[in-house]
Amino acid sequence: MHDLRDEVDDQQMVDRLAVNWRTARLDEPTRELLEFTERITAKPSSIDAADIERLRQQGFDDQGISSCVQVVAYFNYINRIAEGLGVPAEAWLAEDGRQRSV
């Protein structure tokens, strides 16, 4: 198993993200990026040039924005396939997105 917990030292922050990223006390660029990714998932046709410009103003370059869009699109795609085929969630993942207790 490899996830965000393997990438950061603040495990409480990871738990806050898993439960609700909006209340996880994130910096403004990260919040802006997560709002953008949420819109890509829920309303992709609503994204326009102003959204890209807001990300640039938060310090993201075009390569980073492109990478973000591609990663989000891939995860949306693979999740739809898994859900469409009835693949169960990973056994280690609890309903709230956190790692199950062992």
N, CA, C and O atoms as CSV, one atom per row, in Angstrom:
chain,resi,resn,atom,element,x,y,z
A,1,MET,N,N,0.835,-1.171,0.000
A,1,MET,CA,C,0.000,0.000,0.000
A,1,MET,C,C,0.888,1.245,0.000
A,1,MET,O,O,1.811,1.366,0.806
A,2,HIS,N,N,0.599,2.144,-0.897
A,2,HIS,CA,C,1.333,3.400,-0.984
A,2,HIS,C,C,0.324,4.501,-1.236
A,2,HIS,O,O,-0.436,4.449,-2.203
A,3,ASP,N,N,0.318,5.495,-0.368
A,3,ASP,CA,C,-0.587,6.618,-0.568
A,3,ASP,C,C,0.030,7.872,0.034
A,3,ASP,O,O,1.229,7.903,0.312
A,4,LEU,N,N,-0.765,8.886,0.233
A,4,LEU,CA,C,-0.265,10.161,0.738
A,4,LEU,C,C,0.459,10.010,2.068
A,4,LEU,O,O,1.386,10.767,2.356
A,5,ARG,N,N,0.052,9.048,2.876
A,5,ARG,CA,C,0.698,8.838,4.178
A,5,ARG,C,C,2.186,8.535,4.025
A,5,ARG,O,O,2.978,8.824,4.922
A,6,ASP,N,N,2.556,7.964,2.909
A,6,ASP,CA,C,3.964,7.647,2.653
A,6,ASP,C,C,4.747,8.867,2.170
A,6,ASP,O,O,5.977,8.840,2.143
A,7,GLU,N,N,4.050,9.928,1.793
A,7,GLU,CA,C,4.688,11.088,1.187
A,7,GLU,C,C,4.885,12.260,2.148
A,7,GLU,O,O,5.727,13.122,1.898
A,8,VAL,N,N,4.127,12.307,3.236
A,8,VAL,CA,C,4.195,13.451,4.149
A,8,VAL,C,C,4.408,12.990,5.586
A,8,VAL,O,O,4.132,11.843,5.940
A,9,ASP,N,N,4.903,13.906,6.396
A,9,ASP,CA,C,5.153,13.594,7.801
A,9,ASP,C,C,3.946,13.847,8.698
A,9,ASP,O,O,3.885,13.306,9.802
A,10,ASP,N,N,2.996,14.646,8.257
A,10,ASP,CA,C,1.870,15.049,9.091
A,10,ASP,C,C,0.669,14.119,8.864
A,10,ASP,O,O,-0.179,14.384,8.012
A,11,GLN,N,N,0.611,13.041,9.630
A,11,GLN,CA,C,-0.448,12.052,9.447
A,11,GLN,C,C,-1.820,12.586,9.857
A,11,GLN,O,O,-2.837,12.155,9.313
A,12,GLN,N,N,-1.860,13.506,10.798
A,12,GLN,CA,C,-3.140,14.103,11.181
A,12,GLN,C,C,-3.701,14.935,10.031
A,12,GLN,O,O,-4.911,14.948,9.804
A,13,MET,N,N,-2.828,15.626,9.308
A,13,MET,CA,C,-3.272,16.391,8.151
A,13,MET,C,C,-3.836,15.448,7.085
A,13,MET,O,O,-4.840,15.768,6.448
A,14,VAL,N,N,-3.204,14.300,6.889
A,14,VAL,CA,C,-3.702,13.329,5.917
A,14,VAL,C,C,-5.097,12.861,6.318
A,14,VAL,O,O,-5.980,12.739,5.469
A,15,ASP,N,N,-5.297,12.601,7.599
A,15,ASP,CA,C,-6.625,12.209,8.077
A,15,ASP,C,C,-7.640,13.322,7.836
A,15,ASP,O,O,-8.768,13.052,7.425
A,16,ARG,N,N,-7.250,14.568,8.088
A,16,ARG,CA,C,-8.163,15.697,7.847
A,16,ARG,C,C,-8.522,15.784,6.364
A,16,ARG,O,O,-9.672,16.053,6.016
A,17,LEU,N,N,-7.548,15.560,5.500
A,17,LEU,CA,C,-7.808,15.564,4.057
A,17,LEU,C,C,-8.778,14.459,3.671
A,17,LEU,O,O,-9.689,14.679,2.874
A,18,ALA,N,N,-8.586,13.278,4.231
A,18,ALA,CA,C,-9.443,12.143,3.895
A,18,ALA,C,C,-10.887,12.388,4.304
A,18,ALA,O,O,-11.813,11.955,3.617
A,19,VAL,N,N,-11.081,13.077,5.415
A,19,VAL,CA,C,-12.431,13.326,5.911
A,19,VAL,C,C,-13.084,14.485,5.165
A,19,VAL,O,O,-14.218,14.359,4.702
A,20,ASN,N,N,-12.376,15.623,5.043
A,20,ASN,CA,C,-12.946,16.793,4.373
A,20,ASN,C,C,-11.822,17.788,4.084
A,20,ASN,O,O,-11.374,18.486,4.993
A,21,TRP,N,N,-11.371,17.863,2.862
A,21,TRP,CA,C,-10.251,18.741,2.526
A,21,TRP,C,C,-10.579,20.211,2.775
A,21,TRP,O,O,-9.676,21.011,3.020
A,22,ARG,N,N,-11.854,20.572,2.716
A,22,ARG,CA,C,-12.242,21.975,2.906
A,22,ARG,C,C,-11.974,22.461,4.328
A,22,ARG,O,O,-11.818,23.663,4.544
A,23,THR,N,N,-11.918,21.565,5.287
A,23,THR,CA,C,-11.668,21.954,6.675
A,23,THR,C,C,-10.280,21.528,7.146
A,23,THR,O,O,-10.017,21.513,8.349
A,24,ALA,N,N,-9.399,21.187,6.228
A,24,ALA,CA,C,-8.084,20.627,6.579
A,24,ALA,C,C,-7.006,21.681,6.821
A,24,ALA,O,O,-5.837,21.323,6.965
A,25,ARG,N,N,-7.352,22.951,6.871
A,25,ARG,CA,C,-6.389,24.028,7.134
A,25,ARG,C,C,-5.221,23.991,6.141
A,25,ARG,O,O,-4.061,23.860,6.532
A,26,LEU,N,N,-5.545,24.106,4.874
A,26,LEU,CA,C,-4.549,24.088,3.801
A,26,LEU,C,C,-4.219,25.511,3.377
A,26,LEU,O,O,-4.993,26.437,3.622
A,27,ASP,N,N,-3.066,25.680,2.739
A,27,ASP,CA,C,-2.711,27.000,2.222
A,27,ASP,C,C,-3.578,27.339,1.012
A,27,ASP,O,O,-4.201,26.463,0.411
A,28,GLU,N,N,-3.607,28.620,0.669
A,28,GLU,CA,C,-4.491,29.099,-0.402
A,28,GLU,C,C,-4.202,28.450,-1.763
A,28,GLU,O,O,-5.153,28.054,-2.437
A,29,PRO,N,N,-2.941,28.320,-2.203
A,29,PRO,CA,C,-2.712,27.652,-3.493
A,29,PRO,C,C,-3.245,26.211,-3.518
A,29,PRO,O,O,-3.809,25.775,-4.521
A,30,THR,N,N,-3.069,25.489,-2.435
A,30,THR,CA,C,-3.556,24.105,-2.382
A,30,THR,C,C,-5.073,24.075,-2.410
A,30,THR,O,O,-5.659,23.240,-3.100
A,31,ARG,N,N,-5.716,24.964,-1.679
A,31,ARG,CA,C,-7.183,25.024,-1.691
A,31,ARG,C,C,-7.700,25.348,-3.103
A,31,ARG,O,O,-8.662,24.741,-3.574
A,32,GLU,N,N,-7.055,26.302,-3.762
A,32,GLU,CA,C,-7.461,26.680,-5.122
A,32,GLU,C,C,-7.317,25.486,-6.068
A,32,GLU,O,O,-8.194,25.231,-6.894
A,33,LEU,N,N,-6.212,24.763,-5.942
A,33,LEU,CA,C,-5.986,23.598,-6.791
A,33,LEU,C,C,-7.031,22.513,-6.526
A,33,LEU,O,O,-7.534,21.901,-7.469
A,34,LEU,N,N,-7.360,22.270,-5.267
A,34,LEU,CA,C,-8.358,21.250,-4.941
A,34,LEU,C,C,-9.755,21.655,-5.409
A,34,LEU,O,O,-10.526,20.806,-5.855
A,35,GLU,N,N,-10.084,22.928,-5.314
A,35,GLU,CA,C,-11.369,23.387,-5.859
A,35,GLU,C,C,-11.424,23.148,-7.366
A,35,GLU,O,O,-12.446,22.718,-7.902
A,36,PHE,N,N,-10.322,23.430,-8.031
A,36,PHE,CA,C,-10.212,23.193,-9.474
A,36,PHE,C,C,-10.407,21.707,-9.791
A,36,PHE,O,O,-11.161,21.356,-10.698
A,37,THR,N,N,-9.722,20.838,-9.039
A,37,THR,CA,C,-9.830,19.399,-9.312
A,37,THR,C,C,-11.241,18.884,-9.031
A,37,THR,O,O,-11.726,17.985,-9.718
A,38,GLU,N,N,-11.890,19.448,-8.035
A,38,GLU,CA,C,-13.274,19.050,-7.750
A,38,GLU,C,C,-14.182,19.415,-8.923
A,38,GLU,O,O,-15.064,18.644,-9.299
A,39,ARG,N,N,-13.959,20.592,-9.492
A,39,ARG,CA,C,-14.773,21.009,-10.651
A,39,ARG,C,C,-14.477,20.162,-11.870
A,39,ARG,O,O,-15.389,19.852,-12.636
A,40,ILE,N,N,-13.212,19.775,-12.073
A,40,ILE,CA,C,-12.896,18.883,-13.196
A,40,ILE,C,C,-13.704,17.594,-13.078
A,40,ILE,O,O,-14.177,17.054,-14.078
A,41,THR,N,N,-13.855,17.111,-11.861
A,41,THR,CA,C,-14.577,15.868,-11.627
A,41,THR,C,C,-16.084,16.048,-11.780
A,41,THR,O,O,-16.736,15.254,-12.457
A,42,ALA,N,N,-16.640,17.082,-11.159
A,42,ALA,CA,C,-18.093,17.238,-11.111
A,42,ALA,C,C,-18.679,17.976,-12.309
A,42,ALA,O,O,-19.759,17.626,-12.785
A,43,LYS,N,N,-17.970,19.001,-12.803
A,43,LYS,CA,C,-18.494,19.837,-13.893
A,43,LYS,C,C,-17.369,20.208,-14.846
A,43,LYS,O,O,-17.012,21.383,-14.936
A,44,PRO,N,N,-16.798,19.240,-15.562
A,44,PRO,CA,C,-15.628,19.544,-16.398
A,44,PRO,C,C,-15.881,20.604,-17.465
A,44,PRO,O,O,-14.963,21.336,-17.834
A,45,SER,N,N,-17.096,20.695,-17.959
A,45,SER,CA,C,-17.368,21.692,-19.007
A,45,SER,C,C,-17.408,23.111,-18.452
A,45,SER,O,O,-17.456,24.070,-19.221
A,46,SER,N,N,-17.389,23.259,-17.128
A,46,SER,CA,C,-17.415,24.603,-16.541
A,46,SER,C,C,-16.026,25.236,-16.448
A,46,SER,O,O,-15.913,26.422,-16.136
A,47,ILE,N,N,-14.977,24.472,-16.711
A,47,ILE,CA,C,-13.610,24.996,-16.641
A,47,ILE,C,C,-13.368,25.911,-17.839
A,47,ILE,O,O,-13.699,25.570,-18.975
A,48,ASP,N,N,-12.786,27.079,-17.568
A,48,ASP,CA,C,-12.466,27.998,-18.666
A,48,ASP,C,C,-11.102,28.649,-18.415
A,48,ASP,O,O,-10.415,28.331,-17.445
A,49,ALA,N,N,-10.732,29.553,-19.297
A,49,ALA,CA,C,-9.421,30.199,-19.221
A,49,ALA,C,C,-9.215,30.944,-17.905
A,49,ALA,O,O,-8.090,31.019,-17.410
A,50,ALA,N,N,-10.279,31.491,-17.335
A,50,ALA,CA,C,-10.155,32.204,-16.059
A,50,ALA,C,C,-9.727,31.260,-14.937
A,50,ALA,O,O,-8.991,31.666,-14.037
A,51,ASP,N,N,-10.174,30.021,-14.979
A,51,ASP,CA,C,-9.767,29.033,-13.971
A,51,ASP,C,C,-8.276,28.750,-14.065
A,51,ASP,O,O,-7.584,28.653,-13.051
A,52,ILE,N,N,-7.795,28.619,-15.285
A,52,ILE,CA,C,-6.367,28.365,-15.503
A,52,ILE,C,C,-5.549,29.564,-15.024
A,52,ILE,O,O,-4.500,29.403,-14.399
A,53,GLU,N,N,-6.036,30.752,-15.321
A,53,GLU,CA,C,-5.330,31.965,-14.899
A,53,GLU,C,C,-5.284,32.076,-13.370
A,53,GLU,O,O,-4.271,32.501,-12.815
A,54,ARG,N,N,-6.368,31.699,-12.686
A,54,ARG,CA,C,-6.358,31.722,-11.213
A,54,ARG,C,C,-5.281,30.796,-10.660
A,54,ARG,O,O,-4.605,31.130,-9.687
A,55,LEU,N,N,-5.125,29.630,-11.286
A,55,LEU,CA,C,-4.067,28.712,-10.845
A,55,LEU,C,C,-2.691,29.306,-11.095
A,55,LEU,O,O,-1.801,29.186,-10.253
A,56,ARG,N,N,-2.510,29.938,-12.232
A,56,ARG,CA,C,-1.230,30.591,-12.512
A,56,ARG,C,C,-0.932,31.659,-11.457
A,56,ARG,O,O,0.202,31.779,-10.994
A,57,GLN,N,N,-1.943,32.425,-11.084
A,57,GLN,CA,C,-1.762,33.463,-10.076
A,57,GLN,C,C,-1.401,32.875,-8.704
A,57,GLN,O,O,-0.811,33.556,-7.866
A,58,GLN,N,N,-1.753,31.631,-8.491
A,58,GLN,CA,C,-1.402,30.952,-7.244
A,58,GLN,C,C,-0.017,30.310,-7.312
A,58,GLN,O,O,0.432,29.697,-6.344
A,59,GLY,N,N,0.663,30.450,-8.457
A,59,GLY,CA,C,2.031,29.961,-8.584
A,59,GLY,C,C,2.196,28.683,-9.368
A,59,GLY,O,O,3.308,28.163,-9.458
A,60,PHE,N,N,1.131,28.158,-9.937
A,60,PHE,CA,C,1.225,26.934,-10.726
A,60,PHE,C,C,1.587,27.275,-12.165
A,60,PHE,O,O,1.028,28.206,-12.744
A,61,ASP,N,N,2.516,26.528,-12.740
A,61,ASP,CA,C,2.868,26.757,-14.138
A,61,ASP,C,C,2.029,25.844,-15.030
A,61,ASP,O,O,1.313,24.971,-14.540
A,62,ASP,N,N,2.125,26.053,-16.339
A,62,ASP,CA,C,1.293,25.292,-17.278
A,62,ASP,C,C,1.579,23.792,-17.222
A,62,ASP,O,O,0.663,22.982,-17.361
A,63,GLN,N,N,2.829,23.422,-17.020
A,63,GLN,CA,C,3.154,22.002,-16.926
A,63,GLN,C,C,2.492,21.379,-15.691
A,63,GLN,O,O,1.949,20.276,-15.766
A,64,GLY,N,N,2.537,22.086,-14.556
A,64,GLY,CA,C,1.905,21.587,-13.339
A,64,GLY,C,C,0.396,21.492,-13.486
A,64,GLY,O,O,-0.216,20.527,-13.026
A,65,ILE,N,N,-0.204,22.483,-14.121
A,65,ILE,CA,C,-1.659,22.468,-14.339
A,65,ILE,C,C,-2.033,21.311,-15.248
A,65,ILE,O,O,-3.007,20.604,-14.988
A,66,SER,N,N,-1.270,21.113,-16.306
A,66,SER,CA,C,-1.520,19.997,-17.215
A,66,SER,C,C,-1.388,18.658,-16.489
A,66,SER,O,O,-2.215,17.765,-16.674
A,67,SER,N,N,-0.362,18.521,-15.674
A,67,SER,CA,C,-0.187,17.276,-14.907
A,67,SER,C,C,-1.366,17.040,-13.978
A,67,SER,O,O,-1.860,15.918,-13.858
A,68,CYS,N,N,-1.811,18.097,-13.325
A,68,CYS,CA,C,-2.959,17.994,-12.430
A,68,CYS,C,C,-4.185,17.488,-13.184
A,68,CYS,O,O,-4.844,16.545,-12.748
A,69,VAL,N,N,-4.483,18.115,-14.310
A,69,VAL,CA,C,-5.659,17.725,-15.098
A,69,VAL,C,C,-5.548,16.270,-15.539
A,69,VAL,O,O,-6.524,15.523,-15.471
A,70,GLN,N,N,-4.371,15.869,-15.986
A,70,GLN,CA,C,-4.200,14.493,-16.454
A,70,GLN,C,C,-4.363,13.470,-15.328
A,70,GLN,O,O,-4.972,12.420,-15.530
A,71,VAL,N,N,-3.826,13.768,-14.156
A,71,VAL,CA,C,-3.951,12.846,-13.021
A,71,VAL,C,C,-5.410,12.747,-12.580
A,71,VAL,O,O,-5.920,11.650,-12.354
A,72,VAL,N,N,-6.076,13.889,-12.459
A,72,VAL,CA,C,-7.484,13.874,-12.056
A,72,VAL,C,C,-8.321,13.121,-13.084
A,72,VAL,O,O,-9.163,12.303,-12.714
A,73,ALA,N,N,-8.101,13.384,-14.358
A,73,ALA,CA,C,-8.862,12.706,-15.407
A,73,ALA,C,C,-8.618,11.203,-15.378
A,73,ALA,O,O,-9.553,10.421,-15.552
A,74,TYR,N,N,-7.378,10.793,-15.160
A,74,TYR,CA,C,-7.069,9.360,-15.097
A,74,TYR,C,C,-7.801,8.706,-13.918
A,74,TYR,O,O,-8.424,7.656,-14.079
A,75,PHE,N,N,-7.726,9.322,-12.746
A,75,PHE,CA,C,-8.392,8.716,-11.586
A,75,PHE,C,C,-9.908,8.692,-11.769
A,75,PHE,O,O,-10.557,7.726,-11.368
A,76,ASN,N,N,-10.482,9.736,-12.366
A,76,ASN,CA,C,-11.911,9.712,-12.651
A,76,ASN,C,C,-12.239,8.565,-13.605
A,76,ASN,O,O,-13.215,7.842,-13.405
A,77,TYR,N,N,-11.430,8.406,-14.627
A,77,TYR,CA,C,-11.633,7.339,-15.607
A,77,TYR,C,C,-11.565,5.959,-14.958
A,77,TYR,O,O,-12.473,5.145,-15.126
A,78,ILE,N,N,-10.496,5.701,-14.223
A,78,ILE,CA,C,-10.308,4.361,-13.657
A,78,ILE,C,C,-11.348,4.063,-12.577
A,78,ILE,O,O,-11.777,2.920,-12.427
A,79,ASN,N,N,-11.754,5.094,-11.823
A,79,ASN,CA,C,-12.812,4.882,-10.829
A,79,ASN,C,C,-14.139,4.553,-11.493
A,79,ASN,O,O,-14.882,3.709,-10.992
A,80,ARG,N,N,-14.453,5.202,-12.608
A,80,ARG,CA,C,-15.698,4.906,-13.316
A,80,ARG,C,C,-15.687,3.478,-13.851
A,80,ARG,O,O,-16.707,2.791,-13.812
A,81,ILE,N,N,-14.549,3.038,-14.345
A,81,ILE,CA,C,-14.448,1.655,-14.820
A,81,ILE,C,C,-14.675,0.687,-13.658
A,81,ILE,O,O,-15.468,-0.248,-13.768
A,82,ALA,N,N,-13.976,0.916,-12.549
A,82,ALA,CA,C,-14.124,0.024,-11.389
A,82,ALA,C,C,-15.567,0.019,-10.888
A,82,ALA,O,O,-16.126,-1.044,-10.618
A,83,GLU,N,N,-16.168,1.190,-10.764
A,83,GLU,CA,C,-17.544,1.262,-10.289
A,83,GLU,C,C,-18.503,0.606,-11.277
A,83,GLU,O,O,-19.435,-0.092,-10.879
A,84,GLY,N,N,-18.268,0.836,-12.572
A,84,GLY,CA,C,-19.126,0.262,-13.602
A,84,GLY,C,C,-19.058,-1.258,-13.671
A,84,GLY,O,O,-20.013,-1.912,-14.091
A,85,LEU,N,N,-17.934,-1.809,-13.261
A,85,LEU,CA,C,-17.775,-3.263,-13.249
A,85,LEU,C,C,-18.064,-3.875,-11.880
A,85,LEU,O,O,-17.972,-5.089,-11.704
A,86,GLY,N,N,-18.414,-3.028,-10.916
A,86,GLY,CA,C,-18.735,-3.531,-9.581
A,86,GLY,C,C,-17.532,-3.987,-8.779
A,86,GLY,O,O,-17.663,-4.821,-7.883
A,87,VAL,N,N,-16.361,-3.449,-9.089
A,87,VAL,CA,C,-15.153,-3.814,-8.351
A,87,VAL,C,C,-15.257,-3.229,-6.936
A,87,VAL,O,O,-15.494,-2.031,-6.783
A,88,PRO,N,N,-15.084,-4.054,-5.911
A,88,PRO,CA,C,-15.179,-3.515,-4.544
A,88,PRO,C,C,-13.999,-2.612,-4.216
A,88,PRO,O,O,-12.933,-2.710,-4.824
A,89,ALA,N,N,-14.211,-1.731,-3.243
A,89,ALA,CA,C,-13.136,-0.839,-2.792
A,89,ALA,C,C,-12.004,-1.661,-2.189
A,89,ALA,O,O,-12.203,-2.799,-1.764
A,90,GLU,N,N,-10.827,-1.073,-2.157
A,90,GLU,CA,C,-9.674,-1.724,-1.543
A,90,GLU,C,C,-10.020,-2.129,-0.116
A,90,GLU,O,O,-10.679,-1.373,0.597
A,91,ALA,N,N,-9.590,-3.300,0.304
A,91,ALA,CA,C,-9.912,-3.803,1.639
A,91,ALA,C,C,-9.329,-2.926,2.745
A,91,ALA,O,O,-9.882,-2.870,3.843
A,92,TRP,N,N,-8.223,-2.245,2.467
A,92,TRP,CA,C,-7.570,-1.423,3.488
A,92,TRP,C,C,-8.213,-0.055,3.657
A,92,TRP,O,O,-7.844,0.691,4.565
A,93,LEU,N,N,-9.167,0.286,2.798
A,93,LEU,CA,C,-9.763,1.618,2.799
A,93,LEU,C,C,-11.113,1.610,3.510
A,93,LEU,O,O,-12.009,0.851,3.142
A,94,ALA,N,N,-11.256,2.455,4.528
A,94,ALA,CA,C,-12.522,2.587,5.248
A,94,ALA,C,C,-13.473,3.479,4.453
A,94,ALA,O,O,-13.058,4.149,3.508
A,95,GLU,N,N,-14.742,3.485,4.837
A,95,GLU,CA,C,-15.752,4.288,4.142
A,95,GLU,C,C,-15.419,5.776,4.110
A,95,GLU,O,O,-15.766,6.462,3.149
A,96,ASP,N,N,-14.753,6.283,5.138
A,96,ASP,CA,C,-14.452,7.710,5.203
A,96,ASP,C,C,-13.152,8.075,4.490
A,96,ASP,O,O,-12.714,9.223,4.560
A,97,GLY,N,N,-12.531,7.115,3.805
A,97,GLY,CA,C,-11.309,7.387,3.055
A,97,GLY,C,C,-10.025,7.179,3.830
A,97,GLY,O,O,-8.933,7.301,3.277
A,98,ARG,N,N,-10.152,6.869,5.100
A,98,ARG,CA,C,-8.958,6.633,5.917
A,98,ARG,C,C,-8.599,5.155,5.917
A,98,ARG,O,O,-9.412,4.297,5.572
A,99,GLN,N,N,-7.380,4.884,6.304
A,99,GLN,CA,C,-6.910,3.512,6.395
A,99,GLN,C,C,-7.651,2.791,7.521
A,99,GLN,O,O,-7.797,3.325,8.621
A,100,ARG,N,N,-8.117,1.578,7.235
A,100,ARG,CA,C,-8.799,0.788,8.263
A,100,ARG,C,C,-7.821,0.437,9.376
A,100,ARG,O,O,-6.624,0.267,9.145
A,101,SER,N,N,-8.348,0.335,10.559
A,101,SER,CA,C,-7.531,-0.136,11.687
A,101,SER,C,C,-7.266,-1.626,11.492
A,101,SER,O,O,-8.119,-2.373,11.013
A,102,VAL,N,N,-6.074,-2.028,11.874
A,102,VAL,CA,C,-5.733,-3.457,11.739
A,102,VAL,C,C,-5.865,-4.174,13.047
A,102,VAL,O,O,-5.619,-5.377,13.119
